[in-house]
Amino acid sequence: MEDQDLLAVTIGKNIMRLRRMANMTQLELAEKINYSDKSVSKWEQGNGIPDVRILIRLADLFNVSVDDLVREHDDAPVMPKRTRLLRRIIVMLLSVGLCWLVAVAAFVFGGIGLGHFHGMWLAFLYAVPASAIVVLVFSCVWHYPWVRIAAITVLVWTVLACIHLTALVCGLDLEAVPLNYIYLIGVPLQILSLIFYFPWKRLRLFHRD
């Protein structure tokens, strides 16, 4: 019984916090979810718990997860999903941008140091798999399976392209060494990566009926 009372208080605090963040009154919130303002007031006071259907509607309304509504936050503001996603995209873009900044620096200073810019354009080519690695790391940390698959796909094929084009720039005799066949390595790598990173759990193939 105490656990239920504690849960009611926690949910009430979260509803009140999110409502105030959205600059809504209890009456305005009640109208959006087709409930009375008395019910909203009762929830915020911890005298009752909304049913699961209402919790889902509240989560959708405030752009948060149901988990954000039912767990304690130490009075810290709950970050909406869209804000959290936007911040993650910004962090990812800044990290990728750093890869390209390094590529530009390598192109400029490498060309100046060598006295020519022949082949220095490869720095920009190398920035592509480097960016893919950055995106792959973030997608693994943040659990974005489809971004992960896209990143590993770009990584596999651009690494092979880097090897091929670097050999061309270095003057490797492609008749003696048919480097085009290196792309065949990408086929099994691509298949294995798809099998490994594919979000099988979402298909519910292994769940019992």
Secondary structure, DSSP 8 states (H G I E B T S, - for coil): -HHHHHHHHHHHHHHHHHHHHTT--HHHHHHHTT--HHHHHHHHTTS----HHHHHHHHHHHT--HHHHHS--TT-----HHHHHHHHHHHHHHHHHHHHHHHHHHHHHHHHHHTS-TTTTHHHHHHHHHHHHHHHHHHHHHT-HHHHHHHHHHHHHHHHHHHHHHHHHTT--TTTS-GGGGGGGHHHHHHHHHHHHS-GGGGTTTS--
